[in-house]
Amino acid sequence: MADKPSRSLVLFGDGLARFTDPSSSQHCHHLHSLASHSLCGFLSLPNSPPQESEDERIVREFAVLLDAHDSYLNKNEPISDNDSQKNPTNQTLSDRFMGMKAAILTNNSSLQSFSAKLGFNVLQFDELVKDHAAELQNNVAALELLKLLGFDEGKVLDNNRFDIVFFHIGAGEKVNSYEQNAIAADMEYINALVGEIMSLAQPGSDIGSRLHLSVVLSYGNVLKDDDLKYSVTKRADKKNSYLSTLFPLQSYAMKGGIPRKDVRHHSPMLIAQRQDAVTRKDDAERFCFEDFKEHGGNLTIPADRFLHEIAFKLWKAPKYGA
């Protein structure tokens, strides 16, 4: 445990995970470098409801990350004090996590509205990088994101605007172009941004010791054969199939000792986390599903535990789990 609370930056690449596969990862060298110095693993999600729109999926999966699914189900209703007392997951983040100050940057209007309901400060990305040339925007964006957390000119300031900042980068949100070009631009952007942040948070630096960086990439809409290509389930030896009854449910499929009713056993979110002298380093070398499955140290945890784990490092929540 660190001797001072961390400050958290979460880069969320929505729908970009499948484009880090070795066959298609042309612009992922900084992501791979991050994975080789981080603790990597999976965040399991529930199954998608039938006939869910893309906009609904984006908000619902983000709500799961925040353990705020009940708030998502009632997203069109304002949070009241009575709701908060009845159900803690209907509280704002500040209420749930000891005054946590949170901000989000996203171009998705539905996600902006939902996040504001949960007490996020909704910021505009263009405001961060205005008046700077395009070739400098990656560096400026990294600097400005860190400033929001109280990191400035290599120093850790006592006064920080936010304890945690989410940057949601959706597939195709940053450019107006054809889908594949948009996705390629988003991958190149998040890869470059990771490189800039890593250069500013070197091991042994003041920022490196206090910045808890999480890079989360999701698969977005599930495609045909994803259940075969991206399965996190450990299966019994087919030659000894009778042993399958002895295999217990993995921990991500349990909650409070009871099996979860709705678990998707494939297409999880990929996550790499790094903080100097706080997070462990595992044996993963590439930011991709197969490497995380074979060498990741964090295995699979439910996505709704994500924020609880980070809040502990921010000194905003007790330790969850082991």
DAVEN-V810071 format. One record per pair of residues at least 24 apart in sequence whose C-alpha atoms are under 10 Angstrom apart, sorted by sequence separation. I is the first residue (numbers start at 1). J is the second residue. D is the distance in whole Angstrom. If there is no record, write none. Layout:
BEGIN
{{I:J:D} {I:J:D}}
END
This chain:
BEGIN
{{68:92:9} {92:116:9} {93:117:10} {94:118:8} {95:119:9} {272:296:9} {68:93:9} {92:117:7} {93:118:6} {94:119:7} {190:215:9} {271:296:10} {272:297:10} {273:298:10} {91:117:9} {92:118:4} {93:119:6} {94:120:9} {272:298:9} {66:93:9} {90:117:10} {91:118:7} {92:119:5} {93:120:8} {271:298:9} {90:118:8} {91:119:9} {92:120:8} {89:118:10} {271:300:10} {270:300:9} {233:264:10} {234:265:10} {269:300:9} {232:264:9} {233:265:6} {268:300:8} {269:301:10} {231:264:9} {232:265:6} {233:266:8} {268:301:10} {269:302:10} {231:265:6} {232:266:6} {268:302:9} {269:303:8} {75:110:10} {230:265:9} {231:266:4} {232:267:8} {265:300:10} {268:303:9} {271:306:10} {278:313:9} {230:266:5} {231:267:7} {232:268:8} {76:113:10} {227:264:9} {228:265:10} {229:266:8} {230:267:5} {231:268:8} {75:113:9} {76:114:9} {79:117:7} {227:265:8} {228:266:8} {229:267:8} {230:268:8} {75:114:7} {78:117:7} {79:118:8} {227:266:5} {228:267:9} {263:302:9} {75:115:10} {77:117:9} {78:118:10} {105:145:10} {226:266:7} {227:267:7} {76:117:9} {121:162:9} {226:267:6} {72:114:8} {75:117:8} {120:162:10} {123:165:10} {125:167:9} {260:302:10} {15:58:9} {71:114:9} {72:115:10} {75:118:10} {122:165:10} {14:58:8} {120:164:10} {121:165:9} {122:166:10} {123:167:10} {222:266:9} {223:267:9} {72:117:10} {103:148:9} {120:165:9} {222:267:7} {71:117:9} {72:118:10} {102:148:10} {103:149:10} {120:166:10} {154:200:7} {221:267:9} {14:61:9} {71:118:8} {102:149:10} {153:200:9} {154:201:8} {164:211:10} {170:217:10} {219:266:10} {220:267:9} {252:299:9} {253:300:9} {254:301:10} {255:302:9} {14:62:9} {63:111:9} {101:149:10} {154:202:10} {164:212:9} {166:214:9} {167:215:10} {168:216:10} {169:217:9} {170:218:10} {219:267:6} {220:268:10} {251:299:10} {252:300:6} {253:301:8} {254:302:9} {59:108:9} {62:111:8} {66:115:10} {125:174:10} {151:200:10} {156:205:10} {164:213:10} {166:215:10} {171:220:9} {218:267:8} {219:268:7} {220:269:9} {251:300:8} {252:301:5} {253:302:7} {12:62:9} {58:108:9} {59:109:10} {68:118:9} {142:192:10} {151:201:10} {155:205:9} {156:206:6} {157:207:10} {170:220:9} {218:268:7} {219:269:7} {250:300:9} {251:301:7} {252:302:5} {59:110:7} {60:111:9} {63:114:9} {138:189:8} {142:193:6} {146:197:8} {154:205:8} {155:206:6} {156:207:6} {217:268:9} {218:269:4} {219:270:9} {250:301:9} {251:302:8} {252:303:9} {58:110:9} {59:111:5} {62:114:10} {63:115:9} {66:118:10} {137:189:10} {138:190:9} {141:193:8} {142:194:8} {145:197:9} {154:206:7} {155:207:7} {156:208:10} {217:269:6} {218:270:6} {55:108:8} {58:111:7} {59:112:9} {62:115:9} {138:191:10} {139:192:9} {140:193:10} {142:195:9} {143:196:8} {154:207:6} {156:209:10} {216:269:6} {217:270:5} {218:271:9} {252:305:10} {55:109:9} {56:110:8} {59:113:10} {60:114:10} {138:192:7} {139:193:7} {142:196:6} {143:197:8} {146:200:9} {153:207:10} {154:208:9} {156:210:8} {215:269:10} {216:270:6} {217:271:7} {55:110:7} {56:111:9} {59:114:7} {63:118:10} {138:193:6} {141:196:9} {142:197:6} {146:201:10} {151:206:9} {152:207:9} {156:211:9} {215:270:8} {216:271:5} {217:272:9} {55:111:8} {59:115:9} {137:193:9} {138:194:9} {139:195:9} {140:196:9} {141:197:9} {142:198:9} {151:207:7} {215:271:6} {216:272:7} {111:168:9} {138:195:9} {139:196:6} {142:199:10} {143:200:8} {150:207:10} {214:271:7} {215:272:5} {216:273:9} {232:289:9} {103:161:9} {138:196:7} {139:197:8} {142:200:8} {214:272:6} {215:273:7} {231:289:9} {232:290:10} {101:160:9} {102:161:9} {103:162:7} {138:197:9} {151:210:9} {213:272:8} {214:273:4} {215:274:9} {230:289:7} {231:290:10} {101:161:7} {102:162:5} {103:163:8} {104:164:9} {105:165:8} {106:166:8} {107:167:10} {108:168:9} {139:199:10} {151:211:9} {213:273:6} {214:274:7} {229:289:9} {230:290:8} {101:162:5} {102:163:6} {103:164:7} {104:165:6} {105:166:6} {106:167:6} {107:168:8} {108:169:9} {139:200:10} {146:207:9} {149:210:10} {150:211:10} {212:273:7} {213:274:5} {214:275:9} {229:290:9} {232:293:7} {100:162:8} {101:163:5} {102:164:5} {103:165:5} {104:166:5} {105:167:5} {106:168:5} {107:169:8} {108:170:8} {149:211:9} {212:274:6} {213:275:6} {231:293:9} {100:163:6} {101:164:7} {102:165:6} {103:166:6} {104:167:6} {105:168:6} {106:169:7} {107:170:8} {211:274:8} {212:275:5} {213:276:10} {230:293:9} {99:163:9} {100:164:8} {101:165:9} {102:166:8} {103:167:9} {104:168:7} {105:169:8} {106:170:8} {211:275:6} {212:276:8} {108:173:8} {146:211:9} {209:274:10} {210:275:7} {211:276:8} {107:173:7} {208:274:9} {209:275:6} {210:276:8} {212:278:9} {213:279:10} {106:173:9} {107:174:8} {208:275:6} {209:276:5} {210:277:9} {211:278:10} {212:279:9} {232:299:9} {233:300:10} {106:174:10} {207:275:9} {208:276:5} {209:277:7} {210:278:9} {232:300:8} {207:276:9} {208:277:9} {209:278:8} {206:276:10} {208:278:10} {217:287:10} {205:276:9} {217:288:10} {203:275:8} {204:276:7} {215:287:10} {201:274:10} {202:275:10} {203:276:5} {204:277:9} {201:275:9} {202:276:8} {203:277:8} {201:276:9} {198:274:9} {8:102:10} {9:103:10} {10:104:9} {11:105:10} {12:106:10} {214:310:9} {213:310:10} {212:310:8} {212:313:8} {212:314:9} {210:313:10} {211:314:10} {210:314:10} {62:168:9} {58:168:10} {58:170:9} {9:145:8} {9:146:8} {8:146:9} {7:146:9} {9:148:10} {9:149:8} {7:148:10} {8:149:8} {7:149:6} {6:149:10} {7:150:8} {7:151:9} {164:310:9} {164:311:9} {163:311:9} {164:314:8} {163:314:7} {163:315:10} {7:160:9} {9:162:10} {16:169:9} {163:316:9} {8:162:9} {9:163:9} {10:164:8} {11:165:8} {12:166:7} {13:167:8} {14:168:7} {15:169:9} {16:170:8} {7:162:8} {8:163:6} {9:164:6} {10:165:6} {11:166:6} {12:167:6} {13:168:6} {14:169:6} {15:170:7} {16:171:6} {7:163:5} {8:164:5} {9:165:5} {10:166:5} {11:167:5} {12:168:5} {13:169:5} {14:170:5} {15:171:6} {16:172:10} {31:187:10} {6:163:8} {7:164:6} {8:165:6} {9:166:6} {10:167:6} {11:168:6} {12:169:6} {13:170:6} {14:171:6} {15:172:9} {27:184:8} {34:191:10} {61:218:9} {5:163:9} {6:164:9} {7:165:9} {8:166:8} {9:167:8} {10:168:8} {11:169:7} {12:170:8} {13:171:7} {14:172:10} {26:184:9} {27:185:9} {30:188:10} {33:191:10} {14:173:10} {25:184:10} {27:186:10} {28:187:7} {29:188:10} {31:190:8} {32:191:9} {61:220:9} {24:184:10} {27:187:7} {28:188:7} {30:190:9} {31:191:6} {34:194:8} {26:187:9} {27:188:5} {28:189:10} {30:191:6} {31:192:9} {33:194:9} {34:195:8} {25:187:9} {26:188:9} {27:189:9} {28:190:9} {29:191:7} {30:192:7} {31:193:9} {33:195:8} {58:220:8} {25:188:10} {27:190:9} {28:191:6} {29:192:9} {30:193:9} {31:194:7} {57:220:8} {58:221:9} {19:183:8} {27:191:7} {28:192:8} {30:194:6} {31:195:8} {34:198:8} {57:221:8} {19:184:8} {27:192:9} {29:194:10} {30:195:5} {33:198:9} {28:194:10} {29:195:9} {30:196:9} {54:220:8} {16:183:7} {20:187:9} {28:195:10} {54:221:8} {15:183:9} {16:184:9} {19:187:8} {30:198:9} {53:221:9} {52:221:10} {16:186:8} {17:187:9} {16:187:7} {14:186:10} {13:186:8} {43:216:9} {45:218:10} {48:221:9} {13:187:8} {16:190:10} {40:214:10} {42:216:9} {43:217:10} {48:222:9} {38:213:9} {39:214:10} {40:215:10} {41:216:10} {42:217:10} {43:218:9} {47:222:10} {38:214:9} {40:216:10} {42:218:10} {13:190:7} {12:190:9} {11:190:8} {34:213:10} {34:214:10} {35:215:9} {34:215:9} {11:193:9} {11:194:8} {31:215:9} {9:197:10} {44:232:9} {42:232:8} {20:217:9} {19:217:10} {17:216:8} {18:217:9} {7:207:9} {16:216:9} {17:217:5} {18:218:8} {19:219:9} {6:207:10} {16:217:6} {17:218:5} {18:219:6} {6:208:10} {7:209:10} {8:210:8} {9:211:7} {10:212:8} {11:213:8} {12:214:8} {13:215:8} {14:216:8} {15:217:7} {16:218:6} {17:219:5} {18:220:9} {6:209:8} {7:210:6} {8:211:6} {9:212:6} {10:213:6} {11:214:6} {12:215:6} {13:216:6} {14:217:6} {15:218:5} {16:219:6} {17:220:8} {6:210:5} {7:211:5} {8:212:5} {9:213:5} {10:214:5} {11:215:5} {12:216:5} {13:217:5} {14:218:5} {15:219:4} {16:220:7} {65:269:10} {4:209:9} {5:210:7} {6:211:6} {7:212:6} {8:213:6} {9:214:6} {10:215:6} {11:216:6} {12:217:6} {13:218:6} {14:219:7} {15:220:4} {4:210:8} {5:211:9} {6:212:6} {7:213:8} {8:214:8} {9:215:8} {10:216:7} {11:217:8} {12:218:8} {13:219:9} {14:220:6} {15:221:7} {2:209:9} {3:210:10} {5:212:10} {6:213:10} {13:220:10} {14:221:10} {15:222:10} {45:252:10} {46:253:10} {2:210:9} {18:226:10} {44:252:7} {45:253:10} {61:269:10} {43:252:8} {44:253:9} {42:252:10} {97:307:10} {97:308:9} {100:311:8} {18:230:9} {96:308:10} {98:311:9} {46:260:9} {48:262:10} {93:307:10} {97:311:7} {100:314:9} {46:261:9} {47:262:6} {48:263:10} {96:311:10} {97:312:9} {100:315:9} {46:262:5} {47:263:6} {48:264:9} {100:316:7} {45:262:9} {46:263:5} {47:264:5} {97:314:10} {98:315:9} {99:316:8} {100:317:10} {45:263:6} {46:264:5} {47:265:9} {97:315:9} {98:316:5} {44:263:7} {45:264:6} {46:265:9} {47:266:9} {97:316:5} {98:317:7} {44:264:7} {45:265:8} {46:266:10} {47:267:10} {96:316:9} {97:317:6} {44:265:7} {45:266:8} {96:317:9} {97:318:10} {44:266:8} {45:267:8} {46:268:9} {94:316:9} {44:267:8} {45:268:6} {42:266:10} {43:267:9} {44:268:5} {45:269:8} {42:267:9} {43:268:5} {44:269:6} {42:268:6} {43:269:5} {44:270:9} {41:268:9} {42:269:6} {43:270:6} {41:269:8} {42:270:5} {43:271:7} {41:270:6} {42:271:6} {40:270:8} {41:271:5} {42:272:9} {40:271:6} {41:272:7} {39:271:8} {40:272:4} {41:273:9} {38:271:9} {39:272:6} {40:273:6} {38:272:6} {39:273:5} {40:274:9} {37:272:9} {38:273:5} {39:274:7} {67:302:10} {69:304:9} {35:271:9} {36:272:9} {37:273:9} {38:274:5} {39:275:9} {67:303:8} {68:304:8} {35:272:6} {37:274:7} {38:275:8} {65:302:9} {66:303:8} {67:304:4} {34:272:7} {35:273:8} {37:275:9} {38:276:9} {64:302:9} {65:303:5} {66:304:6} {67:305:7} {34:273:8} {35:274:9} {37:276:10} {64:303:6} {65:304:5} {66:305:8} {67:306:8} {32:272:10} {34:274:8} {39:279:6} {40:280:9} {63:303:10} {64:304:5} {65:305:7} {66:306:7} {67:307:7} {31:272:9} {38:279:7} {39:280:6} {40:281:8} {41:282:10} {62:303:9} {63:304:8} {64:305:9} {65:306:6} {66:307:6} {67:308:8} {37:279:10} {38:280:7} {39:281:5} {40:282:7} {61:303:9} {62:304:9} {64:306:9} {65:307:7} {66:308:8} {37:280:9} {38:281:5} {39:282:6} {40:283:9} {41:284:9} {61:304:9} {64:307:10} {65:308:9} {37:281:6} {38:282:7} {39:283:9} {40:284:7} {36:281:8} {37:282:8} {38:283:9} {39:284:8} {40:285:10} {35:281:9} {36:282:8} {37:283:9} {38:284:8} {40:286:10} {41:287:10} {35:282:9} {36:283:7} {37:284:8} {38:285:9} {40:287:8} {41:288:10} {42:289:9} {35:283:9} {36:284:6} {37:285:8} {40:288:10} {41:289:9} {18:267:9} {35:284:6} {36:285:4} {37:286:10} {17:267:9} {34:284:10} {35:285:6} {36:286:6} {41:291:9} {42:292:8} {17:268:9} {33:284:10} {34:285:8} {35:286:6} {36:287:8} {40:291:9} {41:292:6} {42:293:8} {17:269:7} {18:270:10} {32:284:9} {33:285:7} {34:286:8} {35:287:5} {40:292:6} {41:293:7} {16:269:10} {17:270:7} {32:285:6} {33:286:7} {34:287:8} {35:288:9} {39:292:9} {40:293:9} {41:294:10} {15:269:9} {16:270:10} {17:271:10} {31:285:10} {32:286:4} {33:287:8} {41:295:9} {42:296:9} {14:269:9} {31:286:8} {32:287:5} {40:295:8} {41:296:5} {42:297:10} {43:298:9} {13:269:10} {30:286:10} {31:287:6} {32:288:8} {35:291:10} {39:295:10} {40:296:5} {41:297:6} {42:298:7} {43:299:9} {44:300:7} {45:301:9} {46:302:9} {12:269:10} {13:270:10} {29:286:9} {30:287:9} {31:288:9} {35:292:9} {39:296:7} {40:297:6} {41:298:5} {42:299:6} {43:300:6} {44:301:6} {45:302:7} {46:303:9} {12:270:10} {28:286:9} {29:287:9} {38:296:9} {39:297:6} {40:298:6} {41:299:5} {42:300:5} {43:301:5} {44:302:5} {45:303:6} {46:304:10} {12:271:9} {28:287:8} {38:297:9} {39:298:6} {40:299:8} {41:300:6} {42:301:6} {43:302:5} {44:303:5} {45:304:8} {11:271:10} {28:288:10} {36:296:10} {39:299:10} {40:300:10} {41:301:8} {42:302:8} {43:303:5} {44:304:8} {25:286:10} {35:296:9} {42:303:8} {43:304:8} {44:305:10} {25:287:9} {43:305:9} {10:273:9} {25:288:9} {43:306:8} {9:273:10} {22:286:9} {21:286:9} {22:287:9} {20:286:9} {21:287:8} {22:288:7} {8:275:10} {20:287:7} {21:288:5} {22:289:10} {7:275:10} {20:288:5} {21:289:7} {22:290:9} {6:275:9} {19:288:9} {20:289:8} {21:290:8} {22:291:10} {17:287:9} {18:288:8} {21:291:10} {17:288:7} {18:289:8} {6:278:9} {17:289:8} {2:276:10} {2:277:8} {1:277:9} {2:278:7} {1:278:7} {1:279:9} {10:310:10} {8:310:7} {7:310:9} {8:311:9} {6:310:9} {7:311:9} {6:311:9} {8:313:9} {5:311:10} {6:312:9} {7:313:8} {8:314:7} {5:312:9} {6:313:6} {7:314:6} {5:313:6} {6:314:5} {7:315:10} {4:313:9} {5:314:5} {6:315:8} {4:314:8} {5:315:6} {6:316:10} {1:312:10} {2:313:8} {4:315:8} {5:316:9} {1:313:8} {2:314:10} {2:315:10}}
END
